[in-house]
Amino acid sequence: MDTLKAIIIAIVEGLTEFLPISSTAHMKITNPLIGVQPNAFTDMFEVVIQLAAILSVVTIYWRKFFDFSKLNLYIKLIIAVIPALLFGALLKKHIDAALDNLVFIAIVMIVGGIVLLFIDKLFTNNHLAQEEDISNKKAFIIGCFQVLAILFPGLSRSAATIIGGMSQKLTRGLAAEFSFFLAVPTMFAASAKSMLDVYQEHPEVLVKDNFITLGIGAVVSYIVALLAIKFFISYLQKHGFKVFGWYRIVLGIAVLALIYTNTIH
């Protein structure tokens, strides 16, 4: 992967990480379009730049994220991340196979888009607007929704966890905020696991040039995500999910058409 391709993928990741349109799907779609071949390094690259994008949450919400007087928030995040860690470890082979299947990802994009068209009408009486309103039980249920995004690449981790939060009567704003916070321990764990796997199975890719590429991608993803997260919060509170649902449906159909015509594989 050369520097330009790394920057393109990092921009795609930064723009889509916090939108309910699946950053993973967008990277998997972008790769064949720009000629990036899947290998151990590109798999690690995609996970690490996701973590870099998610660190923008820590930057924007640093006062709240590092408020150690509120230990309950950290406890809730630990509870919420447990299902993803368990299922991620138990179903790694299924997840890897699904990530390599563009048809599967495109179909999940379409189905997820259809769900988003109706989410705003489904949850109309949400009133919990403060982090203190999230009980440990609610946190665990939101964490279980995150598992769906792991099992079905293309669903979108943010979409799954925000919908999970809204199912527990959280407002869109609070559901999005908790989703962003939950992404931090989730992606730290995923990045650590990915780098450990590469170190054990493909140590040949851990060379200086690749680390430079990884660093450039991480910085670009982080900066772009800073802008995207502010846009998403503002848009979500004012307009809801419908436009993202239509976008997912159109993109999913377009990807299936590209696969059918052998434009991408």
Buried (B, 14 or more C-beta within 10 A) or exposed (E): BEEEBBBBBBBBBBBBBBBBBBBBBBBBBBBBEEEBEEEBBBBBBBBBBBBBBBBBBBEBBEEBBEEEEBEBBBEBBBBBBBBBBEBBEEBEEEBEEBBEBBEBBBBBBBBBBEBBBEBBEEBEEBEBBEBEBBBEEBBBBBBBBBBBBBBBBBBBBBBBBBBBBBBBBBBBBBBBBBBBBBBBBBBBBBBEBBBEBBEEEBEEBBEEEBEEBBEBBBBBBBBBBBEBBEEBBEBBEEEBBBEBBBBBBEBBBEBBEBBEEEEBE
